[in-house]
């Protein structure tokens, strides 16, 4: 470079420096108007957000702890062998896997077995008992290989299977204790005593000791009746009594005598009259002397005065005959009246005898029904029946059986004993352990409003604190989601969750790999309650406004940034602060448009 060129370069550089300094000074110098204008607030601008096309998924978040699922408290239904006194734990439950037929614990040296079954143990299983719990036991014995019928009856075959089962596990099946044996013997003696008493009373009743006087009275009444009937029959068959027969014979004899007298008197009168009319016979014509057996000769007619006497005799004889006939006739009438009177009296006697028999029979029948001995026999029969029934009921539960505390039926096996609630030496209480399933679960709660969106079977995502995710599913809500032990607490607390406006939920992971190490850790589960079928137009919820006509709209920014237009839309699913929108006019809104979220239009 020449010297001239160097001079020109220096001049140009100086000019540039001077010009730059002048510009800097000029920019710092403002007029009063410019200074006032610079202090005014800037013009408001619109806050907008782009319209984005994407898939929306709405979720409900649940915070909880990962644990083994289906926790179930285990309690014993009753005594474990022996009596209810001094039920002490001799071997406590041990956490770990539980299989069917395993021993959960020991009480007083007796086992508590775990068996599969939905019907809880609730009574002593003894010979003769029936029910679904017995059928459940028989099914478990068959699964364990000890053989048992499926009758639902604790019969001899079931007893034999139980004995084999206990022996295999190193225990003896529970047999009746001394108290039970003594009770059985007392009940048998009670039956025997009642039967002997009844037999004695029956013999006494059959002998009729208490009704013997009434029997004798009835026999006498029947004899009196037979005598009265015989007397009536005899009187009815006989016309006259012996006395009347004698009287009748006397009267008839009197009639015959009177007839003979009349005849004799008439004959004498006739002879007298004939003699007075005939001549006197000659001596040689006199009648020969009559023989003794011949009738006496008619007296010779007397003179006329003698005929009158004979006539009087005839008249008297005839009167005597009439009197005899009258007496005989009167006797016949009197005999008929007397017989009717006697028959009436005999008939009355028969009636009275019949009444006496009926009265005696009724008294005897009443005595047999209501006599103390009869009542004693009736009561004795009831006593025998009652004693037999009591013995039969007792024998139903007598023999080898299973006490109610020696089996714990669990609804699912194998299971996992989570924790023991007792230790050796403790008295057995309501709860001895807690068992769970081998599956994992998360329990938590959501607000009542959110719970209305949940349905069993909804898909969910389990997230750990370190960001790991696992798939899960909603298994239950409400009461069904509460663990068994918490249900009891809630009953005592009066349902606190409902008062607080929260609803329990239960979620189950669908894959278990990697979860075992996370048991007890806090997790968050997001339940999917809805999703769009694919990518849709979405805007922030704050961008949707409702106009005076009640229709939703968005304000779309026009090119230039200072003007907007209203676009009517239909809203859809809302998720994570965005909402699905569909323009009523097909070209009214598209992906990339900006919608006003805040600011003046």
C-alpha positions in Angstrom: 0.0 0.0 0.0 1.3 3.5 -0.9 1.5 6.3 1.5 -1.4 8.1 -0.1 -3.6 5.1 0.2 -2.7 4.8 3.9 -3.7 8.4 4.4 -7.1 7.9 2.7 -7.8 4.8 4.8 -7.1 6.7 8.0 -9.4 9.5 6.9 -12.2 7.1 6.1 -11.8 5.3 9.4 -11.9 8.6 11.3 -15.1 9.6 9.5 -16.7 6.2 10.4 -15.8 6.5 14.0 -17.1 10.1 14.2 -20.3 9.0 12.4 -20.8 6.1 14.8 -20.4 8.3 17.8 -22.8 10.8 16.4 -25.4 8.0 15.8 -25.0 6.7 19.4 -25.5 10.1 20.8 -28.4 10.7 18.6 -30.2 7.6 19.6 -30.0 8.6 23.3 -31.4 12.0 22.7 -35.4 12.0 22.5 -37.9 14.8 22.3 -40.4 15.3 25.1 -43.1 13.8 22.9 -41.1 10.7 22.2 -40.3 10.3 25.8 -44.0 10.5 26.8 -45.0 8.0 24.1 -42.4 5.5 25.3 -43.9 5.5 28.7 -47.5 4.3 27.5 -48.5 0.6 28.1 -48.1 -1.6 25.1 -51.2 -2.5 23.1 -52.8 -5.7 24.4 -52.1 -8.8 22.4 -54.0 -12.2 22.1 -52.9 -15.4 23.8 -53.5 -18.3 21.4 -52.8 -22.0 21.2 -52.6 -24.1 18.1 -55.2 -26.6 17.0 -53.6 -30.0 17.3 -54.7 -33.4 15.9 -54.0 -36.2 18.3 -55.6 -39.1 20.2 -57.1 -38.2 23.6 -57.2 -40.6 26.6 -59.0 -39.7 29.8 -57.7 -41.2 33.0 -58.5 -41.4 36.7 -55.4 -41.5 38.9 -55.2 -43.7 42.1 -52.4 -43.7 44.6 -51.8 -46.8 46.6 -49.4 -49.5 47.7 -48.5 -52.6 45.8 -49.3 -55.7 47.9 -50.5 -59.3 47.6 -54.1 -59.5 46.7 -57.3 -60.8 48.4 -56.2 -60.4 52.0 -58.3 -62.6 54.2 -58.3 -62.9 58.0 -58.3 -66.4 59.4 -60.2 -67.2 62.5 -61.1 -70.5 64.2 -64.8 -71.5 64.3 -64.5 -73.1 67.7 -62.5 -75.3 70.0 -59.5 -77.3 68.7 -60.1 -80.6 70.4 -60.9 -80.9 74.1 -62.9 -78.2 75.8 -63.2 -74.5 75.3 -61.1 -73.8 78.4 -57.3 -73.1 78.0 -57.2 -73.0 74.2 -53.6 -72.0 73.8 -51.4 -71.8 70.7 -48.6 -74.4 70.8 -47.4 -73.8 67.3 -47.9 -70.4 65.7 -48.8 -69.9 62.0 -45.7 -69.5 59.8 -45.6 -67.0 56.8 -45.2 -68.7 53.5 -47.1 -70.9 51.0 -50.2 -72.8 52.0 -51.3 -75.9 50.2 -54.4 -77.9 50.8 -54.1 -80.3 53.7 -51.2 -78.4 55.3 -51.2 -77.6 59.1 -51.7 -73.8 59.7 -51.0 -74.0 63.4 -51.5 -76.1 66.5 -53.6 -75.5 69.6 -53.1 -77.6 72.7 -51.1 -79.9 70.4 -54.1 -80.4 68.1 -53.8 -79.5 64.4 -55.6 -76.8 62.4 -55.8 -77.9 58.8 -56.2 -75.7 55.7 -58.7 -77.1 53.1 -60.3 -75.6 50.0 -63.9 -74.6 50.4 -66.2 -71.6 50.2 -68.5 -72.8 53.1 -66.8 -71.7 56.4 -66.3 -74.2 59.1 -69.1 -73.5 61.6 -69.8 -76.7 63.7 -68.5 -80.0 64.9 -68.5 -82.6 62.2 -69.7 -85.7 63.8 -71.4 -89.0 62.8 -74.8 -88.4 61.3 -74.4 -84.7 60.5 -75.3 -83.6 56.9 -74.9 -80.5 54.8 -72.8 -78.8 52.2 -69.9 -78.4 54.6 -69.7 -82.2 54.9 -69.8 -82.6 51.2 -67.0 -80.0 50.9 -64.9 -82.0 53.4 -65.5 -85.2 51.5 -64.4 -83.6 48.3 -61.2 -82.3 50.0 -60.5 -85.9 51.3 -60.8 -87.3 47.8 -58.4 -84.6 46.4 -55.9 -85.5 49.2 -56.1 -89.2 48.2 -57.8 -90.6 51.3 -61.1 -91.5 49.6 -64.5 -90.5 50.8 -68.1 -90.6 49.5 -69.9 -87.6 48.1 -73.1 -88.1 50.0 -72.9 -85.0 52.2 -73.4 -87.3 55.3 -70.7 -87.8 57.9 -71.1 -91.5 57.7 -68.8 -94.5 58.6 -66.9 -94.2 55.3 -66.2 -90.6 56.0 -65.1 -91.4 59.5 -62.6 -93.9 58.2 -61.2 -91.4 55.7 -60.8 -88.8 58.4 -58.9 -91.4 60.6 -56.5 -92.2 57.7 -56.0 -88.5 57.0 -55.1 -87.6 60.6 -52.9 -90.7 61.0 -51.0 -89.8 57.8 -50.3 -86.3 59.3 -49.2 -87.7 62.6 -52.3 -87.0 64.7 -55.1 -89.0 66.1 -58.7 -88.2 65.1 -60.7 -86.6 67.9 -62.6 -89.3 70.0 -65.3 -88.7 72.6 -63.7 -87.6 75.9 -64.6 -89.0 79.4 -67.3 -86.4 79.9 -69.0 -87.3 76.6 -68.9 -91.0 77.5 -70.4 -90.3 80.9 -73.1 -88.2 79.4 -74.0 -91.0 76.9 -74.2 -93.5 79.8 -76.5 -91.2 81.8 -78.8 -90.7 78.8 -79.0 -94.5 78.3 -79.8 -95.0 81.9 -82.5 -92.4 81.7 -84.1 -94.2 78.8 -83.9 -97.5 80.6 -85.5 -96.1 83.8 -88.3 -94.4 81.8 -89.0 -97.7 80.0 -89.1 -99.7 83.3 -91.4 -97.3 84.9 -93.8 -97.3 82.0 -93.8 -101.1 81.9 -94.7 -101.3 85.6 -97.5 -98.8 85.3 -98.9 -100.5 82.2 -99.0 -103.8 84.1 -100.8 -102.1 87.0 -103.3 -100.5 84.6 -103.9 -103.8 82.8 -104.6 -105.5 86.2 -107.2 -102.8 86.8 -106.3 -102.1 90.3 -107.7 -98.7 90.3 -110.9 -99.6 88.6 -111.7 -103.0 90.2 -114.6 -101.6 92.3 -116.2 -100.1 89.2 -115.7 -103.4 87.3 -117.5 -105.3 90.2 -120.3 -102.7 90.2 -120.7 -103.1 86.4 -120.8 -106.9 86.7 -123.6 -106.7 89.4 -125.5 -104.2 87.3 -125.4 -106.6 84.3 -126.5 -109.5 86.4 -129.4 -107.4 87.7 -130.3 -106.6 84.1 -130.3 -110.2 83.1 -132.5 -111.1 86.1 -135.0 -108.4 85.3 -135.1 -109.4 81.7 -135.6 -113.1 82.6 -138.4 -112.1 85.0 -140.1 -110.0 82.4 -139.8 -112.8 79.8 -141.2 -115.3 82.3 -144.0 -113.1 83.3 -144.9 -112.4 79.7 -144.9 -116.1 78.9 -147.1 -117.1 82.0 -150.8 -116.1 82.2 -151.3 -116.6 85.9 -149.2 -116.8 89.0 -149.2 -120.0 91.1 -151.5 -118.3 93.6 -153.8 -117.1 90.9 -153.8 -120.6 89.4 -154.8 -122.0 92.7 -157.5 -119.4 93.1 -158.7 -120.1 89.6 -158.9 -123.8 90.3 -160.9 -123.1 93.5 -163.3 -120.9 91.6 -163.7 -123.5 88.9 -164.3 -126.2 91.5 -166.9 -123.9 93.1 -168.6 -123.6 89.7 -168.6 -127.3 89.1 -170.0 -127.9 92.6 -172.7 -125.4 92.0 -173.6 -127.0 88.7 -173.8 -130.4 90.4 -176.0 -128.9 93.1 -178.3 -127.3 90.5 -178.5 -130.6 88.6 -179.2 -132.6 91.8 -181.9 -130.1 92.8 -183.5 -130.1 89.4 -183.4 -133.9 89.3 -185.0 -134.1 92.8 -187.7 -131.6 91.8 -188.4 -133.4 88.6 -188.6 -136.8 90.4 -190.9 -135.3 92.9 -193.2 -134.0 90.4 -193.2 -137.2 88.4 -194.0 -139.3 91.5 -197.0 -137.2 92.4 -198.5 -137.8 89.0 -198.0 -141.7 88.8 -200.0 -144.4 90.7 -198.6 -146.1 93.6 -196.7 -149.0 92.5 -197.4 -152.5 93.7 -195.1 -154.0 96.2 -193.9 -156.6 93.8 -193.2 -153.8 91.3 -191.1 -152.0 93.7 -187.7 -151.2 92.3 -184.9 -153.4 93.4 -182.3 -152.1 95.7 -179.6 -150.2 93.8 -176.1 -151.4 93.7 -173.5 -149.3 95.5 -171.9 -148.0 92.3 -175.2 -146.8 90.9 -176.6 -143.4 91.5 -179.0 -143.2 94.4 -182.6 -143.6 93.5 -184.6 -140.5 93.1 -186.4 -139.9 96.3 -190.0 -140.5 96.3 -192.0 -137.5 95.6 -193.1 -136.0 98.6 -196.4 -134.5 99.1 -197.1 -131.3 97.5 -195.4 -129.3 100.4 -192.2 -131.1 99.7 -192.1 -130.0 96.0 -191.9 -126.4 97.1 -188.9 -127.1 99.1 -187.2 -128.8 96.2 -188.1 -125.8 94.0 -186.4 -123.5 96.5 -183.4 -125.7 96.5 -183.2 -125.6 92.8 -183.5 -121.8 92.9 -180.8 -121.5 95.5 -178.6 -123.9 93.6 -179.0 -121.9 90.5 -178.2 -118.6 92.3 -175.1 -120.3 93.8 -174.1 -121.3 90.2 -174.5 -117.8 88.9 -172.5 -116.5 91.8 -169.8 -119.0 91.1 -169.7 -118.0 87.4 -169.6 -114.3 88.4 -166.8 -114.9 90.7 -164.9 -116.8 88.1 -165.4 -114.0 85.5 -164.4 -111.4 88.0 -161.3 -113.3 88.8 -160.3 -113.4 85.1 -160.6 -109.7 84.8 -158.7 -109.1 87.9 -156.0 -111.6 86.8 -155.6 -109.7 83.5 -155.2 -106.3 85.3 -152.8 -107.8 87.8 -150.7 -109.3 85.0 -150.5 -106.0 83.2 -149.5 -104.3 86.4 -146.8 -106.9 87.0 -145.5 -106.6 83.5 -145.3 -102.8 83.8 -143.3 -103.2 87.0 -141.0 -105.7 85.4 -140.5 -103.5 82.4 -139.6 -100.6 84.7 -137.2 -102.9 86.5 -135.5 -103.8 83.2 -135.2 -100.1 82.3 -133.7 -99.3 85.7 -131.3 -102.2 85.3 -130.2 -101.0 81.9 -129.6 -97.5 83.2 -127.5 -98.9 86.0 -125.4 -100.9 83.5 -124.9 -97.8 81.3 -123.9 -95.7 84.4 -121.5 -98.4 85.5 -119.9 -98.7 82.1 -119.5 -94.9 81.8 -118.0 -94.7 85.2 -115.5 -97.5 84.4 -114.7 -95.9 81.0 -114.1 -92.5 82.6 -112.0 -94.1 85.4 -109.8 -95.8 82.8 -109.3 -92.6 80.9 -108.8 -90.2 83.8 -107.5 -92.3 86.6 -104.1 -91.3 88.0 -102.6 -94.5 86.9 -103.9 -94.0 83.3 -102.4 -90.5 83.3 -99.2 -91.8 84.7 -99.0 -94.4 81.9 -99.6 -91.6 79.3 -97.0 -89.4 80.9 -94.6 -92.4 81.1 -94.9 -92.9 77.4 -94.0 -89.3 76.8 -91.1 -89.6 79.1 -89.8 -92.6 77.2 -90.1 -90.8 73.9 -88.4 -87.7 75.2 -85.5 -89.7 76.7 -85.0 -91.7 73.5 -85.1 -88.5 71.4 -82.5 -86.8 73.6 -80.3 -89.9 73.4 -80.7 -90.1 69.6 -79.7 -86.4 69.2 -76.7 -86.9 71.4 -75.6 -90.0 69.5 -75.7 -88.1 66.3 -72.7 -86.1 67.4 -71.1 -89.0 69.4 -68.0 -90.7 68.1 -65.0 -89.8 66.0 -65.5 -86.3 64.6 -63.8 -83.0 63.7 -64.0 -80.1 66.2 -65.0 -76.8 64.6 -61.6 -75.3 65.1 -59.5 -78.0 63.5 -60.3 -77.0 59.9 -60.0 -73.6 58.2 -61.8 -73.6 54.8 -60.1 -71.1 52.5 -61.8 -69.9 49.2 -58.6 -70.3 47.2 -55.6 -72.6 47.5 -52.7 -72.5 47.2 -52.5 -69.3 49.2 -49.9 -67.3 51.0 -49.9 -66.8 54.8 -49.0 -63.1 55.0 -48.7 -62.7 58.7 -49.5 -64.4 62.0 -51.7 -62.7 64.6 -50.8 -65.0 67.5 -47.6 -66.5 68.9 -46.9 -69.7 71.0 -48.5 -69.4 74.4 -51.3 -67.0 73.3 -54.9 -67.7 74.0 -56.7 -68.2 70.7 -58.7 -65.1 69.8 -60.9 -64.0 66.9 -58.1 -63.7 64.4 -55.0 -66.0 64.2 -53.5 -65.0 60.8 -54.0 -63.3 57.5 -53.7 -65.1 54.2 -53.5 -63.6 50.7 -53.5 -64.9 47.2 -50.2 -65.2 45.2 -51.5 -62.4 42.9 -50.6 -58.7 43.3 -53.0 -55.9 43.9 -53.2 -52.2 44.5 -55.9 -50.7 46.7 -56.7 -47.1 46.9 -59.7 -44.7 46.7 -61.1 -42.1 44.4 -63.6 -39.3 44.8 -67.2 -40.2 44.5 -67.6 -38.1 41.3 -64.7 -40.0 39.7 -65.9 -43.3 40.9 -69.1 -42.9 38.7 -66.8 -43.1 35.7 -65.3 -46.4 36.7 -66.4 -49.8 35.5 -65.0 -53.2 36.4 -62.5 -54.4 33.8 -61.2 -51.0 32.7 -57.6 -51.0 31.6 -55.0 -49.1 33.7 -51.3 -48.4 33.9 -49.3 -48.9 37.0 -46.3 -46.5 37.5 -43.6 -46.8 40.1 -41.6 -43.9 41.6 -38.7 -44.7 39.4 -40.8 -44.5 36.2 -41.4 -48.2 35.5 -44.8 -49.0 34.1 -46.9 -52.1 34.2 -50.3 -53.0 32.8 -53.2 -53.4 35.2 -57.0 -53.8 35.2 -59.7 -52.4 37.5 -61.0 -55.4 39.5 -63.6 -53.9 41.9 -65.0 -50.7 43.3 -66.9 -49.9 46.5 -67.5 -52.5 49.2 -66.1 -55.3 47.0 -62.7 -53.5 46.8 -62.3 -53.4 50.6 -60.0 -56.0 52.2 -61.8 -58.3 54.6 -60.1 -56.9 57.7 -60.8 -53.3 56.7 -64.5 -54.1 56.2 -64.8 -55.0 59.9 -63.0 -51.8 60.8 -65.4 -49.8 58.7 -68.4 -51.4 60.3 -67.1 -50.3 63.7 -66.3 -46.8 62.4 -69.7 -46.3 60.7 -68.4 -46.1 57.0 -66.0 -43.3 57.2 -65.1 -43.5 53.5 -68.7 -42.7 52.4 -68.7 -39.6 54.7 -65.4 -38.4 53.3 -66.8 -38.7 49.7 -64.3 -41.4 48.6 -64.8 -44.8 47.1 -62.4 -47.8 47.5 -60.9 -49.3 44.3 -59.0 -52.5 43.7 -56.6 -52.9 40.7 -54.8 -56.0 39.7 -51.6 -56.0 37.6 -52.0 -58.2 34.5 -48.2 -59.1 34.5 -46.3 -60.1 37.6 -42.7 -60.1 36.3 -40.6 -57.7 38.3 -43.3 -56.9 40.8 -42.2 -59.2 43.7 -39.4 -56.8 44.6 -41.8 -53.9 44.6 -44.3 -55.3 47.2 -45.0 -52.6 49.8 -43.9 -49.7 47.5 -46.1 -46.7 46.7 -47.4 -46.6 43.1 -49.7 -44.6 41.0 -52.2 -46.2 38.8 -54.0 -44.4 35.9 -57.3 -45.9 34.9 -58.4 -45.2 31.4 -62.0 -44.1 31.5 -62.3 -43.1 27.8 -60.4 -42.5 24.6 -61.0 -41.3 21.1 -61.0 -43.9 18.3 -58.0 -42.1 16.6 -56.4 -38.7 16.1 -58.9 -35.9 16.5 -58.8 -32.0 16.5 -58.1 -30.8 20.0 -57.9 -27.4 21.7 -57.3 -26.3 25.3 -60.5 -26.5 27.4 -60.1 -22.7 28.1 -60.5 -22.0 24.3 -64.1 -23.2 24.2 -66.7 -20.6 25.2 -70.4 -20.8 25.2 -72.3 -18.0 23.5 -75.6 -16.5 24.4 -77.4 -19.1 22.3 -75.9 -21.9 24.4 -73.7 -23.3 21.6 -70.0 -23.9 22.1 -67.6 -21.8 20.0 -63.9 -21.1 19.5 -62.3 -17.9 18.4 -59.8 -18.5 15.5 -57.0 -16.0 14.9 -57.0 -14.5 11.4 -53.8 -13.7 9.4 -52.3 -10.5 10.7 -52.9 -11.4 14.3 -55.3 -8.6 15.1 -58.6 -10.1 14.1 -60.5 -13.3 15.0 -63.6 -15.2 13.8 -66.1 -17.3 15.8 -66.3 -20.9 14.8 -69.1 -23.1 16.1 -67.9 -26.5 17.3 -69.1 -29.7 18.9 -67.2 -30.9 21.9 -66.2 -34.4 22.7 -63.8 -36.2 25.1 -61.8 -34.1 27.6 -58.4 -35.3 28.8 -55.4 -33.6 30.4 -56.8 -30.1 29.9 -57.6 -30.6 26.2 -61.0 -31.2 24.6 -62.0 -32.8 21.3 -63.7 -30.4 18.9 -65.4 -30.8 15.6 -66.4 -27.7 13.5 -70.0 -27.5 12.6 -68.9 -26.1 9.2 -66.3 -28.5 7.7 -63.9 -25.8 6.7 -64.3 -23.7 9.8 -61.4 -25.2 11.7 -58.3 -27.2 10.8 -55.1 -28.4 12.3 -52.5 -25.6 12.7 -55.1 -22.9 13.3 -54.6 -20.9 16.4 -57.5 -20.4 18.8 -57.8 -17.7 21.4 -57.2 -18.8 25.0 -57.2 -15.3 26.5 -56.9 -11.7 25.5 -59.0 -9.1 23.8 -60.3 -10.0 20.3 
